[in-house]
């Protein structure tokens, strides 16, 4: 038989239940806060420039989030004023511009240069005469190489007797900051009949992946100086990929491995192979969607953001430089303007966004309008605007921003599609601009992710 509970015990129980309910309510209120997305470090994207099987006079631009699946950014992105656009190699220079260098013709002693602020629209700069082999020779396959001391080089292959000649690799070195003046060619010290040198440096060792024009294998040489002497550590079919290969290009992956791309040109197929140490590689793997289309490309890896996580859910972005101003959209353009609790409902809604995982990379973020649920903040010609999601990869990239520790407190947002450019306000207009070192930029590119205004 169950005895009745004494009155004082019932009182104690009520107190315990009340306390427990209070704790549960507090926990529930914490759980109700929109979750914080996990941040796993910088978010990479991989920019590719290529010529194609269909044209040697038009350059195509591709992009990838994983170095495997590339989507076309723009076909016919650049056509030189004359000549060819074979073997385009791309870098991002310290001035924020993208530069390509390329083969201008089957014969001759020039290489071509163009640049772009956004890697979509390109402007011809100049042809540089290397002064090595005259009109009857051939100058092919120029590749950028930036050394650990900051010096910028172009490594190219040259023959003094035309396309059937004995190619050797040479380098020229930039002598000014805008890459308009170059040294005379210097031989790398590689034997004759090697072409398509692609050089990377790890520690104190230079690794040169290049095509043996006699055997048509991609081989591997190392040196402790860019000028040699070079030791061949991988010759013949050392990697098991077979012959008929050219156009090697190397990029580093986020996990520290290296990826080597190459063109099996006779079969019009493109492959990659991976390595942990640049000395031993796995089997070749065909790149999806590129075989039969792209030819002799290079890939530039760029990273956006750091390990800064941003609260997701409905949020407002308050300017660090003027705490009365918030990012808001007006007439489909983004501004920082005064907004407060006494502002109209429409104004407060225009300054409130749903922070969601990035459309182009889930480790970054996109900002969706709360009053126009299919519209996102994105940059277009570097001006930030509110546009309907078109569903294509270009929109996704331009609407994705990666969190960084605030340049002047709070949080800064780096463009995923154009690393080095940050969300900032200038004359109260919101843009993505190339980062400068001044304090004003740091303040204008810093925001507090606050509770939603609406």
C-alpha positions in Angstrom: 0.0 0.0 0.0 1.3 3.5 -1.0 1.2 6.0 1.9 0.3 9.6 1.3 3.2 12.0 0.9 3.7 14.4 3.8 2.8 18.1 3.2 6.4 19.3 3.6 7.7 16.7 1.2 5.1 17.8 -1.4 6.3 21.4 -1.0 9.9 20.3 -1.5 8.9 18.4 -4.6 7.1 21.4 -6.1 10.1 23.5 -5.5 12.3 20.9 -7.3 9.9 20.6 -10.2 9.8 24.4 -10.5 13.6 24.7 -10.5 13.8 21.9 -13.1 11.3 23.6 -15.3 13.3 26.8 -15.1 16.4 25.0 -16.1 14.7 23.3 -19.0 13.2 26.6 -20.2 16.7 28.1 -20.1 18.1 25.2 -22.1 15.2 25.5 -24.6 15.9 29.2 -25.0 19.6 28.3 -25.7 18.6 25.6 -28.2 16.3 28.0 -30.0 19.2 30.3 -30.9 20.1 29.8 -34.6 23.0 27.3 -34.8 26.6 28.4 -35.5 27.9 26.9 -38.7 31.1 25.0 -38.3 34.2 26.5 -39.8 37.0 24.2 -41.1 39.5 26.7 -42.3 40.1 28.5 -45.6 37.8 27.5 -48.4 39.7 26.8 -51.7 38.6 27.4 -55.2 40.6 26.4 -58.3 40.8 28.6 -61.4 41.7 27.1 -64.7 42.7 28.8 -68.0 42.8 26.6 -71.1 42.7 26.7 -74.9 40.5 24.1 -76.5 40.4 21.5 -79.2 38.0 23.7 -81.1 40.1 26.9 -81.1 43.7 27.9 -80.5 42.7 31.6 -80.6 40.2 31.7 -77.7 40.8 31.1 -74.0 38.2 29.4 -71.8 38.0 29.9 -68.1 36.8 27.2 -65.6 36.4 27.0 -61.9 36.2 24.2 -59.3 35.6 23.9 -55.6 37.4 20.5 -55.3 40.1 20.5 -58.1 38.2 17.7 -59.9 34.8 18.9 -61.1 35.3 22.0 -63.2 32.5 24.3 -64.5 32.9 26.7 -67.3 33.0 30.4 -66.2 33.2 31.8 -69.7 33.9 30.5 -73.1 35.9 32.7 -75.4 37.0 34.8 -72.4 40.0 36.2 -74.2 41.1 36.5 -77.8 44.4 38.2 -78.5 44.6 41.0 -81.1 46.6 38.6 -83.3 48.1 35.1 -83.2 47.2 32.3 -80.9 46.3 31.7 -77.2 47.9 28.3 -76.7 49.1 27.1 -73.3 47.7 30.0 -71.2 49.2 30.0 -67.7 47.6 32.1 -64.9 48.7 33.7 -61.6 47.4 36.2 -59.2 49.9 39.0 -58.7 50.4 41.2 -55.7 48.5 44.1 -57.3 45.3 42.0 -57.2 45.1 41.4 -60.9 45.1 38.0 -62.7 47.8 37.6 -65.4 48.1 35.1 -68.1 51.1 34.3 -70.3 50.7 32.3 -73.4 52.1 30.9 -76.7 51.5 33.5 -79.4 52.4 31.5 -82.6 53.9 28.2 -83.8 57.0 30.0 -84.8 58.7 33.2 -83.6 60.3 34.6 -80.4 57.4 36.2 -78.5 55.2 35.3 -75.6 51.9 37.2 -74.9 50.6 38.8 -71.7 47.1 39.8 -70.7 45.4 40.7 -67.3 42.0 40.8 -65.6 40.5 42.1 -62.5 37.9 39.4 -62.3 39.3 36.5 -64.5 36.2 36.9 -66.7 37.1 40.0 -68.7 40.7 40.2 -70.0 42.8 43.0 -71.6 45.8 42.4 -73.8 48.9 43.9 -72.3 51.8 43.2 -74.7 53.9 40.6 -76.5 57.4 40.3 -75.1 60.2 39.4 -77.5 62.5 37.0 -75.6 65.3 37.7 -78.2 66.5 34.2 -78.3 65.6 32.3 -81.5 64.3 34.8 -84.1 61.4 34.4 -86.5 62.5 30.9 -87.6 62.5 29.4 -84.1 59.7 28.5 -81.8 58.8 29.8 -78.3 56.2 27.6 -76.6 54.4 26.7 -73.4 55.3 29.7 -71.0 54.5 29.0 -67.4 54.5 31.3 -64.4 56.8 30.5 -61.5 56.9 32.6 -58.3 59.9 31.7 -56.2 60.0 31.7 -52.4 61.9 35.0 -52.4 59.0 36.7 -54.2 60.7 36.9 -57.6 58.4 36.2 -60.6 59.6 34.2 -63.5 58.2 32.8 -66.8 59.7 29.5 -67.8 59.3 28.6 -71.5 60.5 26.2 -74.0 62.4 27.4 -77.1 63.8 25.8 -80.3 66.2 27.6 -82.7 65.1 25.5 -85.6 61.3 25.7 -85.6 58.6 23.3 -84.5 60.7 20.2 -85.3 63.7 21.4 -83.4 65.4 20.5 -80.1 63.5 22.4 -77.4 65.1 23.5 -74.2 63.6 25.3 -71.1 64.6 28.9 -70.3 63.5 31.5 -67.9 63.0 35.2 -67.9 62.6 37.2 -64.6 60.4 40.3 -64.0 62.5 43.3 -63.2 59.6 45.6 -62.1 56.4 45.3 -60.1 53.9 45.6 -63.0 55.5 42.7 -64.9 56.3 44.9 -68.0 60.1 44.5 -68.0 62.0 41.2 -68.1 65.6 39.9 -68.1 67.2 38.2 -71.0 66.6 34.5 -71.2 68.6 32.2 -68.9 68.9 28.5 -69.7 67.6 26.2 -66.9 70.4 23.6 -67.6 68.0 20.9 -68.9 69.3 18.8 -71.8 67.9 19.3 -75.3 64.5 18.0 -76.5 62.5 18.7 -73.3 59.4 20.9 -73.3 56.5 22.0 -71.1 58.4 22.6 -67.9 56.3 23.2 -64.9 58.2 24.0 -61.7 57.2 24.0 -58.0 59.4 24.5 -55.0 59.1 22.6 -51.7 61.5 23.7 -49.0 64.8 24.0 -50.7 64.0 21.7 -53.6 62.8 22.7 -57.1 60.7 20.1 -58.8 60.4 20.3 -62.6 57.8 18.2 -64.4 58.4 18.2 -68.1 57.8 16.4 -71.3 60.5 14.3 -73.0 59.9 15.2 -76.7 61.7 12.0 -77.8 59.7 9.5 -75.7 56.6 11.5 -75.1 56.7 10.7 -71.3 56.3 13.2 -68.6 59.5 13.1 -66.5 60.6 14.5 -63.2 63.8 16.4 -62.3 64.9 18.1 -59.1 67.5 20.8 -58.2 68.5 23.0 -55.3 68.8 26.0 -57.7 66.4 27.2 -60.4 69.4 27.2 -62.8 70.3 23.6 -61.9 72.1 21.3 -62.1 69.0 19.1 -62.4 68.9 15.5 -61.5 66.2 13.3 -63.2 64.5 11.2 -60.5 61.7 9.9 -62.7 62.3 8.9 -66.3 60.5 6.8 -68.9 57.3 5.3 -67.7 58.3 5.9 -64.0 54.8 6.7 -62.9 52.9 4.2 -65.0 50.9 6.7 -66.9 52.0 5.7 -70.4 53.3 7.9 -73.2 51.7 10.5 -75.4 51.4 13.0 -72.5 52.1 16.7 -72.3 51.2 20.0 -70.5 51.9 19.0 -66.9 50.5 21.4 -64.2 50.7 21.0 -60.5 48.5 22.3 -57.7 48.5 21.6 -53.9 45.3 20.3 -52.3 44.0 21.3 -48.9 45.1 18.0 -47.2 48.7 18.7 -48.3 48.7 16.3 -51.2 49.8 17.4 -54.7 47.8 17.0 -57.9 49.4 16.8 -61.3 47.3 17.4 -64.3 48.3 16.3 -67.8 47.0 16.1 -71.4 47.0 12.7 -73.2 46.8 14.8 -76.4 46.6 11.9 -79.0 43.4 10.6 -77.4 42.1 14.1 -76.4 41.8 13.0 -72.8 42.7 14.9 -69.6 43.9 13.2 -66.4 45.2 13.9 -63.0 47.3 11.9 -60.5 48.0 12.6 -56.8 51.0 12.4 -54.6 51.9 13.1 -51.0 55.6 13.9 -51.7 55.9 14.8 -55.5 58.1 11.7 -55.9 55.6 8.9 -56.1 52.2 9.3 -57.7 49.0 7.2 -57.9 47.3 6.0 -61.0 46.0 8.5 -63.5 42.3 9.4 -63.2 40.3 11.0 -66.0 38.9 14.5 -65.3 35.1 14.5 -65.8 33.8 16.9 -68.5 37.2 18.1 -69.8 38.3 15.3 -72.1 37.9 16.2 -75.7 37.4 19.9 -74.8 40.3 21.5 -72.8 43.9 21.5 -73.8 47.1 22.3 -71.9 45.8 24.3 -69.0 47.1 25.5 -65.6 45.2 25.6 -62.4 45.5 28.3 -59.8 44.4 27.5 -56.2 43.1 30.4 -54.1 41.8 30.3 -50.5 39.1 32.5 -49.0 38.4 33.0 -45.3 39.9 31.4 -42.2 38.4 29.4 -39.4 36.0 32.1 -38.3 32.5 30.8 -37.9 29.5 33.0 -38.4 26.1 32.6 -36.7 23.5 31.3 -39.1 19.8 32.2 -39.2 18.3 35.6 -39.4 20.9 38.3 -38.7 21.8 41.9 -39.3 25.3 43.2 -40.2 26.2 46.4 -38.3 29.2 48.5 -39.6 32.1 48.5 -37.1 33.0 52.0 -38.4 29.6 53.5 -37.7 27.5 51.4 -35.3 24.3 53.2 -36.2 24.5 51.9 -39.8 23.6 48.4 -41.1 24.0 46.7 -44.4 20.6 46.9 -46.2 19.3 46.6 -49.7 17.5 49.5 -51.4 16.4 49.4 -55.0 18.3 46.1 -55.3 21.6 47.7 -54.3 23.4 47.3 -51.0 24.3 50.2 -48.7 25.2 50.8 -45.1 22.5 53.2 -43.8 21.1 54.2 -40.4 18.6 51.7 -39.1 17.1 51.3 -35.6 14.2 49.7 -33.8 12.1 52.8 -34.6 12.7 52.5 -38.4 9.8 51.2 -40.5 9.2 47.5 -40.8 10.2 47.6 -44.4 13.5 49.3 -43.6 14.3 46.8 -40.8 13.4 43.9 -43.1 15.7 45.3 -45.8 18.5 45.2 -43.2 17.9 41.6 -42.1 19.2 38.6 -43.9 19.1 34.9 -43.4 22.7 33.6 -43.1 22.9 30.2 -44.8 25.7 27.9 -45.9 27.4 29.3 -49.0 25.8 28.5 -52.3 29.2 27.7 -53.8 30.9 26.3 -50.7 29.2 25.1 -47.5 32.1 26.2 -45.4 31.3 29.8 -46.3 28.1 31.9 -46.2 25.4 33.4 -48.3 23.0 36.2 -47.3 19.4 35.7 -48.3 16.8 38.5 -48.0 14.1 37.9 -45.4 11.5 39.7 -47.4 12.5 38.4 -50.9 13.4 34.7 -50.1 14.9 33.9 -53.5 17.2 37.0 -53.5 20.7 37.0 -52.2 23.5 39.6 -51.8 26.0 39.0 -54.6 28.7 41.1 -56.3 28.4 42.1 -59.9 31.3 44.1 -61.3 32.3 44.3 -57.7 29.2 46.2 -56.6 27.1 44.3 -54.1 23.4 44.0 -55.1 20.4 41.9 -54.2 19.6 39.6 -57.1 17.3 36.6 -57.7 19.2 33.3 -57.5 19.7 32.2 -61.1 20.8 28.8 -60.1 24.0 28.8 -62.1 27.5 28.4 -60.7 28.6 32.0 -61.5 25.8 33.4 -59.3 26.6 30.9 -56.5 30.3 31.9 -56.5 29.5 35.6 -56.5 26.9 35.2 -53.7 29.3 33.3 -51.4 31.4 35.0 -48.7 33.9 33.4 -46.3 34.3 34.5 -42.7 37.5 36.0 -41.4 38.6 37.4 -38.1 37.5 41.1 -38.4 40.2 43.3 -39.8 39.1 45.9 -37.3 37.0 43.8 -34.9 33.8 41.9 -35.5 33.9 39.8 -38.6 35.2 40.4 -42.2 33.8 38.6 -45.2 36.1 37.6 -48.1 34.7 36.9 -51.5 34.8 33.2 -52.3 35.0 33.8 -56.1 37.7 36.5 -55.8 40.0 35.9 -52.8 41.7 39.0 -51.5 38.5 41.1 -52.1 36.4 41.9 -49.1 32.9 43.0 -48.5 33.3 46.6 -47.5 31.4 49.9 -47.7 32.8 53.0 -49.5 30.8 56.2 -49.5 28.2 54.0 -47.9 27.9 51.8 -51.0 28.7 48.1 -50.3 31.3 46.6 -52.7 33.9 43.8 -52.8 37.3 45.5 -53.1 40.9 44.4 -53.1 42.3 44.6 -49.6 44.5 47.5 -48.9 46.7 47.9 -45.8 45.2 51.1 -44.4 43.1 51.4 -41.3 40.2 52.9 -43.1 39.8 49.8 -45.3 40.0 47.6 -42.2 37.2 49.5 -40.5 35.0 49.6 -43.6 35.5 45.9 -44.2 34.5 44.9 -40.6 31.0 44.1 -39.4 29.2 42.9 -36.3 26.9 40.0 -36.9 24.0 41.1 -34.6 20.5 40.0 -33.7 18.0 40.5 -36.5 16.4 43.9 -36.8 13.2 42.3 -38.2 
